[in-house]
Amino acid sequence: MKKWKCPACKREFSKRNQTHSCVRYPLAAHFRNKEYAKELFAYLKQRLTQKVGSVKVESLPCCIHLVSSYTFSGVWALRDGIRIDFRTHTPLTPKRPHKHAQISAHRHLYYFDLKSKREINAELLGWLKQAYYLHE
């Protein structure tokens, strides 16, 4: 699928003239006074790269986007961890979601608060892999 590149910010999108913000935000600003969140984020990115595929990071004022061929996850730095979101085409049966919403007939949105590296496990990585390839 051919991507459209915004002429102003150079971000790539599946849809031509995709609505978005061109504002960039320094990645380090998300982690100011949140060193543990920075450590967890680095570990999450490392595990995704090892077990799922190449991950591009786009730091925006709202959150940090994780991008495969499209934005498959958002990350927010918390004082004691990170919050992630992702979409799947099937419902999951997680024991620990922070929040879940069915956003269409075949789309489910999940938010998880991650407080330790051990929560970035095979189960979570499997769900993120599903999100990573959702639009392919």
C-alpha positions as CSV (number, residue, x, y, z in Angstrom):
1,M,0.0,0.0,0.0
2,K,1.4,3.4,-1.0
3,K,1.7,5.8,1.9
4,W,0.9,9.5,1.8
5,K,3.6,11.7,3.4
6,C,2.6,15.0,4.9
7,P,4.6,17.7,3.2
8,A,4.9,19.7,6.4
9,C,5.9,17.2,9.1
10,K,7.0,14.2,6.8
11,R,4.9,11.7,8.8
12,E,3.5,8.9,6.7
13,F,-0.2,7.8,6.6
14,S,-2.3,5.3,4.8
15,K,-4.9,7.9,3.8
16,R,-4.1,10.9,1.6
17,N,-4.5,14.2,3.6
18,Q,-5.0,12.3,6.9
19,T,-6.1,14.6,9.7
20,H,-3.2,14.9,12.2
21,S,-1.1,17.3,14.1
22,C,2.3,18.2,12.6
23,V,3.6,19.3,16.1
24,R,6.5,17.3,17.2
25,Y,7.4,16.9,20.9
26,P,10.7,15.8,22.3
27,L,10.6,12.2,23.5
28,A,12.6,13.1,26.6
29,A,9.9,15.6,27.6
30,H,7.4,12.6,28.1
31,F,9.8,11.1,30.7
32,R,10.8,14.3,32.6
33,N,10.9,13.2,36.3
34,K,9.6,9.7,35.2
35,E,12.8,7.7,35.0
36,Y,11.1,4.4,35.7
37,A,8.6,5.0,32.9
38,K,11.5,5.7,30.6
39,E,13.1,2.4,31.6
40,L,9.9,0.5,31.0
41,F,9.3,2.2,27.7
42,A,12.8,1.2,26.5
43,Y,12.2,-2.4,27.6
44,L,8.8,-2.5,25.8
45,K,10.4,-1.2,22.6
46,Q,13.2,-3.7,22.8
47,R,10.9,-6.6,23.4
48,L,8.6,-5.5,20.5
49,T,11.5,-5.2,18.2
50,Q,12.8,-8.7,19.2
51,K,9.4,-10.5,19.2
52,V,7.1,-8.6,16.8
53,G,8.9,-6.4,14.3
54,S,10.5,-3.1,13.5
55,V,9.0,-0.2,15.5
56,K,9.1,3.5,14.7
57,V,8.6,5.9,17.5
58,E,6.7,9.2,16.9
59,S,6.7,11.5,19.9
60,L,3.7,13.8,19.8
61,P,2.3,16.2,22.5
62,C,-0.6,13.8,23.3
63,C,1.5,10.6,23.7
64,I,4.1,8.5,22.1
65,H,3.0,6.6,19.0
66,L,4.4,3.2,18.1
67,V,4.3,2.7,14.4
68,S,4.6,-0.4,12.1
69,S,2.9,0.3,8.7
70,Y,0.5,2.5,10.8
71,T,0.1,3.6,14.4
72,F,-0.6,0.4,16.3
73,S,-0.2,1.6,19.9
74,G,0.0,4.7,22.0
75,V,2.1,5.1,25.2
76,W,1.8,7.5,28.1
77,A,4.5,8.0,30.8
78,L,3.1,7.6,34.3
79,R,5.0,8.3,37.6
80,D,5.1,4.6,38.4
81,G,5.0,3.0,34.9
82,I,3.5,3.4,31.5
83,R,0.0,3.1,30.0
84,I,-0.3,1.6,26.5
85,D,-3.3,1.3,24.2
86,F,-3.8,-0.9,21.2
87,R,-6.7,-2.3,19.0
88,T,-7.5,-5.9,18.1
89,H,-10.0,-7.4,15.7
90,T,-11.2,-10.0,18.3
91,P,-12.1,-9.6,22.0
92,L,-9.4,-10.6,24.5
93,T,-9.8,-12.0,27.9
94,P,-7.2,-10.1,29.9
95,K,-7.2,-10.2,33.6
96,R,-5.6,-6.8,34.0
97,P,-6.9,-4.2,31.5
98,H,-7.1,-0.6,32.8
99,K,-9.9,0.0,30.3
100,H,-11.6,-1.7,27.3
101,A,-14.1,-0.5,24.7
102,Q,-15.6,-2.1,21.7
103,I,-15.2,0.6,19.1
104,S,-16.9,-1.1,16.2
105,A,-18.3,-4.5,15.2
106,H,-14.8,-5.9,14.8
107,R,-12.5,-3.6,16.7
108,H,-11.7,-3.6,20.4
109,L,-9.6,-0.9,22.2
110,Y,-7.6,-1.9,25.2
111,Y,-5.6,0.2,27.7
112,F,-3.1,-1.4,30.1
113,D,-1.1,0.2,32.9
114,L,2.3,-1.6,33.1
115,K,4.2,-1.3,36.4
116,S,6.9,-3.9,35.9
117,K,9.0,-5.5,33.1
118,R,7.4,-8.9,33.9
119,E,4.1,-7.6,32.7
120,I,5.7,-7.1,29.2
121,N,5.3,-10.9,28.7
122,A,4.5,-13.3,25.9
123,E,0.7,-12.8,26.3
124,L,1.0,-9.0,26.0
125,L,3.4,-9.2,23.2
126,G,1.0,-11.6,21.4
127,W,-1.8,-9.0,21.7
128,L,0.5,-6.2,20.5
129,K,1.5,-8.4,17.5
130,Q,-2.1,-8.7,16.6
131,A,-2.4,-4.9,16.8
132,Y,0.9,-4.5,14.8
133,Y,-0.5,-6.4,11.9
134,L,-4.2,-5.3,12.1
135,H,-4.2,-3.3,9.0
136,E,-2.0,-5.5,6.8
